[in-house]
Amino acid sequence: MTWLKKLNRSELLIGFLYPLMFVAWLKWLCLLCCPLCSLLWAASGMEGSDKIWRRLVCPSIVGFALFVVMRGFVLLGIPLSFAVQSIGYGIPDSTDKGSALGRFWMKVCRNSALWANVFTRGTIYALLFVSFRIFLK
């Protein structure tokens, strides 16, 4: 139970919103996917934990839920989503050089960490949406 207190609140929110991007297709299945992805996404961000929960398990939950509703080739979005999340959304700071995407947005935003973070994460989330959307009718 103490591990629940260690979860990052912003990561809980991000994990909750990830399946919610597909509410137009998932409808009631979002009630199952959102809390589950929220916990796994945040747990994956804890110190010493494995990112595989965020990069593979959360997209698999969303992908299989979309497959149940839509059928077709939607499961191909799982490896695309994994690839997108492997890019990373770290922003350069004194302790870390950040991801390539974070460094790009830091230059574009003229070293504004706030705006670089917004655009870096926005790029990742848009690509996560597209990774499944291209297979949906």
Summary of the structure (lengths in Angstrom):
residues: 137
radius of gyration: 15.4
end to end distance: 41.3
largest distance: 46.3
contacts: 424
relative contact order: 0.13
helix: 74%
strand: 0%
